[in-house]
Every structure is written in C-alpha cells, then in structure tokens.
Amino acid sequence: MKGDRVEIVVDFGDGSRNYEVVATRAGRRVDVRIARGVVEVTEVTRTGTPVRTARFMAARTLALVEYPASGTGALDGE
C-alpha cells in the first residue's frame, strides 16, 4: 500500500547508515525477506513485479523497522 516503508540501519565499521525503502505509488507494497545471511527489502507492484530492491548482509544489519501505511481501513478504528 502506498506509504508503506521499511527503515534499515546498517553497521559500516566507522558508524551506521540508515536506508529507507518506501512504496511510492498506489498499489505497491514493501516486502522483507531474510535468507542465507542476506536481508532483502523489495518494493513490488500489485502483480508481484519487483520495482527496486535493497540487499544487506544480515550480520551487518543492526535494525529493521517496518512502518505500515496509515490508511483509513476497517481495522484502523478498532
């Protein structure tokens, strides 16, 4: 959903760096996958086509925070 975003904090030895992947258009979402020592954050379309991907070593990833879009869905009022 537009507005979904994931913030990644990565250790670079001399400090840390922040990266952000955001769903930029309506119908897109951000998927997170962790496998084989790699954290992969991908913005995908409704049909599942990847638009852009960010990959980081899991051992160097300090934090991974998912921020869901603040929409006006049926569950938001509960």
Backbone torsions as a table, in degrees:
resi	resn	phi	psi	omega
1	MET	NA	140.1	179.7
2	LYS	-55.3	130.7	-178.4
3	GLY	105.3	-17.9	173.6
4	ASP	-59.3	139.5	175.6
5	ARG	-150.0	154.1	178.0
6	VAL	-128.9	129.7	177.9
7	GLU	-106.7	131.8	-178.7
8	ILE	-121.9	130.5	176.2
9	VAL	-111.7	123.2	-174.1
10	VAL	-122.1	136.7	177.0
11	ASP	-81.0	128.8	179.1
12	PHE	-117.8	21.6	178.1
13	GLY	83.7	-55.3	-180.0
14	ASP	-89.9	3.0	-179.2
15	GLY	157.1	-160.6	178.7
16	SER	-125.6	157.0	178.6
17	ARG	-128.6	144.3	178.8
18	ASN	-103.9	138.0	175.7
19	TYR	-128.4	151.3	179.9
20	GLU	-137.4	133.1	174.0
21	VAL	-116.9	125.1	-173.8
22	VAL	-123.9	139.7	171.9
23	ALA	-74.7	109.0	-168.8
24	THR	-88.3	-19.1	-177.8
25	ARG	-129.9	162.3	177.8
26	ALA	-62.3	138.3	178.9
27	GLY	89.4	-7.8	178.2
28	ARG	-96.0	154.1	178.7
29	ARG	-138.3	168.4	179.4
30	VAL	-115.1	123.5	178.6
31	ASP	-108.5	143.2	177.6
32	VAL	-118.3	133.7	179.7
33	ARG	-135.7	131.5	177.4
34	ILE	-122.6	116.3	-178.3
35	ALA	-155.9	140.2	174.9
36	ARG	53.3	39.4	176.3
37	GLY	77.7	15.0	-179.6
38	VAL	-127.8	132.9	173.4
39	VAL	-98.9	124.1	-178.0
40	GLU	-122.0	121.3	178.9
41	VAL	-115.3	122.7	-172.6
42	THR	-128.8	134.7	170.1
43	GLU	-90.9	123.6	-176.7
44	VAL	-125.5	154.6	178.4
45	THR	-83.4	179.5	178.6
46	ARG	-58.6	-36.1	-177.5
47	THR	-83.5	-3.5	178.5
48	GLY	94.3	6.3	178.1
49	THR	-76.3	123.6	179.4
50	PRO	-69.4	135.6	178.8
51	VAL	-96.3	-48.6	175.8
52	ARG	-151.5	151.9	-175.0
53	THR	-135.1	139.8	173.8
54	ALA	-120.1	132.5	-179.5
55	ARG	-124.1	137.2	-179.8
56	PHE	-138.1	150.9	174.3
57	MET	-69.6	131.3	-178.2
58	ALA	-63.7	-33.5	-179.7
59	ALA	-66.5	-25.9	-179.4
60	ARG	-94.7	-7.7	-177.9
61	THR	-81.9	119.3	-179.8
62	LEU	-87.9	-39.3	-178.5
63	ALA	-149.9	148.5	176.6
64	LEU	-138.6	110.3	-175.0
65	VAL	-118.1	125.7	178.3
66	GLU	-101.2	129.0	177.0
67	TYR	-115.1	106.1	177.9
68	PRO	-70.8	153.4	179.0
69	ALA	-63.6	142.5	178.0
70	SER	-94.5	81.6	-179.6
71	GLY	-95.5	-178.8	177.8
72	THR	-108.4	64.0	-179.8
73	GLY	-86.8	178.5	-177.1
74	ALA	-68.5	-28.9	-177.3
75	LEU	-86.4	-11.5	-177.0
76	ASP	-68.8	-28.5	-177.1
77	GLY	-82.4	-9.4	-176.3
78	GLU	-85.4	NA	NA
